[in-house]
Structures are given as structure tokens and as C-alpha cells.
Amino acid sequence: MGANFNQNLDALDYRELNEARVRWVRGFFPMPAVDKRPPAKHFAIRTISDAARRGHDTILSLKFPYNGTSFPKPGSPRMRAELVRLNKVLPLVMGKVDILTIGNEPFIESKPGERDQRLNVFYETVAKHVIGFRNKRCGVNCGTALYMGALNRIHQPAQRTPAVERWMAFVRKTPEIKGVDIHPHVPASRDAKAFVDYILPRMRKDQKFLVTEFSLMPLWRQHMTDSVPVSFTAKYGYPKGIKVWQVIKAAIGTPFSERKWADFLGACPWFAKQSGFLREQMKLYRGTGRLAVATYAFKQDDLMVQNWGPKKDPWLLNSVYARYTVQPRGKLSGRSPWFHDFRALQKAPARQPK
């Protein structure tokens, strides 16, 4: 189990990784960033490369955001431009990161009307290009494994579309692909089982899966306008009837002590009842015998707290380190109630620095 930073690899702090006994580090690189600066100077590439040099195992997902524009067609100038971007990034990471994931969340980072064969054709074209580069760069002995990623919402039968079926068929029939990534953000812990039940029969027996994001954020979202229990409000002097989102806003404005943040979340039954979530999820994934790596939200980022209100997705409740809602501990971020289970779930021994 490792630490996921998503777009915030610049927030990585090795003291926190050491405290949490983290070996695996994951983040993503947004491909349009290539047009703005040389990718070697981008913090995501610099940080993941540095983490690898320091002995951490690393996962980098290549993010292709096509939410606002159509997928380029194979052979078109736009597709050639995309492959040129890849050719600038791949030499920096191939043979250096342990896992390269082709795609971040394709079925979210695309126009809803194009989540069909057009999505498949684009990502298959990209994957074949990456495979071709890998074969030339480092061949069968390459230290970078390739995965396709990541599938969302497939606990909902309506999300298991022909395009998702084709995605899994491509994973299965492509020998260079080691497996698929999944992102089970679910309203109940039991819903994650539908993800593994769906993907495992559709993969080769030698393939594994990644879980580079997972959470109960949809459950947290349902409770943002709940009243905070009196057990917390009376202890800390908040008015009766104050809402969950309002207490979180107060913590963003003036971070709580670690004890106060834990008391707040522990007083909320919808959160307290999920205290075993990390243990349950890792038991499920490890129990398949097919898990490669799982990574979990490591640190609150600035996007999580911007424009905070009752309708904002409460991703900040997932993080191991609550740097925006809990007071820092000297140079270390404040910790959330997830910290101790997260650290206890680290199974792999730390690597020696290279």
C-alpha cells in the first residue's frame, strides 16, 4: 500500500513518507503540460524521478484530459501532436518509474458523448505507441511495467458499457499490458467488491490490478448538511444545529488540533462507523491474490479547500495527512484518523536508498 498524490506531487515530504513507512509513491502527469514547459522541468516528473532515485517504488499515470474537446483521430495532426508529447515524456520515465499507467480516469476525463469506441481507439493508439517506445528503449528487461487506467463507477451496472468491455478486452489481449487500474470511490465499502468481480474474469491469469485511488467520498458527500452531534458541539462550544460543512469550514479557517479533528469526525456516526474502511478494503484487494499495488490519498491539497461549501465534494476527509484542517506538528503536517491504520497496512519493507 502506498501514498497517492494525484496532481500534487510537489507536496511530497520525505519526512512524512518515513513517518508513515511508505514505500510506494503515485501521482499523475497532465500531458498538456508538455506544451507549456519542458517536461523534465515539471514538478511531477522531477518529484517522481527523485523519489525513485531515493529508493521508493513509483507509479506515474499519464493523464489525457479530453473533457472539453473531441478525441483526435488516428493519423490526424492532433493525434500526431499527442504522440509528439509522449515522445518528450517517455524518455524521462521509461525504465525509471516502476509502473507507468496509460490514462488516469478516461471515462471521466472525456466528453460524455464520446465515451464509446472513440475513447477506445484513442487510448489503444496511445498504448501501442507507448509499447513500441518501451520495446525500443529497454525491451523485455525494462524495469517499467505498463497498466491501463483507470476504471471508475463500475459498481454501477449502467457504467459497464461496450466501451468498458472493449477496454478490458484490449487489456487482456495485449501481452505487454500487465493489468488495469481501478478507482473505487464508493458510497459503501461493500461496493468495491463489484470492481474486482468485474475485472478479474476479464483479465489473463498472469495479470494483476492496481487500486491507485479509493475512498468513501460519495458517502461523505451525503452528510455535509447533517447537524453535528451535541457530543462535539457542547465540548467545543459550537452552536447546536451547526452543520458538518460549517465545522469543516471553521477548521479550514483555523486548523484544529489533531485531537479536536479526531473528536469531530468520531462524533459523526456516518464517519465513525467506517473506521475499519482501510483494513476492509485492503483485505478485499489482497485476498484476490492479484493485487499489484494500492495507493491511498496521502495529503490534503489546496483544490480540496477552495470555495468550500455544502455542495463541495469532501475529498479532504480521505487524506492521511490533514494539512489544511489540522495544525502542523513542527515541519510535519497534522494527521487524520486514517493515519495509524494506513501505517499499519504497510507490508513491504523499506528499500535501501540507491
Salt bridges, closest charged atoms under 4 A:
ASP13 OD2 - ARG15 NH2 2.79
GLU16 OE1 - LYS299 NZ 2.90
GLU19 OE2 - ARG329 NH1 2.92
GLU19 OE2 - ARG335 NH1 3.57
ASP35 OD2 - ARG85 NH2 2.98
ASP50 OD1 - ARG53 NH2 3.61
ASP50 OD2 - ARG54 NE 2.85
ASP57 OD2 - ARG23 NE 2.41
ASP57 OD1 - ARG351 NH2 2.83
GLU82 OE2 - ARG85 NH1 3.40
GLU105 OE2 - HIS183 ND1 2.68
GLU109 OE2 - LYS63 NZ 2.56
ASP116 OD2 - ARG118 NH2 2.61
GLU124 OE2 - ARG166 NE 2.90
GLU165 OE2 - ARG202 NH2 3.13
ASP181 OD2 - HIS183 NE2 3.46
ASP197 OD2 - LYS193 NZ 2.76
ASP206 OD1 - ARG204 NE 2.95
GLU213 OE2 - ARG26 NH1 3.43
GLU213 OE2 - HIS183 ND1 3.70
GLU213 OE1 - HIS185 NE2 2.83
ASP226 OD2 - HIS223 ND1 2.59
GLU258 OE1 - ARG329 NE 3.78
GLU258 OE2 - ARG335 NH2 3.13
ASP263 OD2 - LYS235 NZ 2.99
ASP263 OD1 - ARG259 NE 3.04
ASP313 OD1 - ARG221 NH1 3.12
ASP341 OD2 - ARG279 NH1 2.22
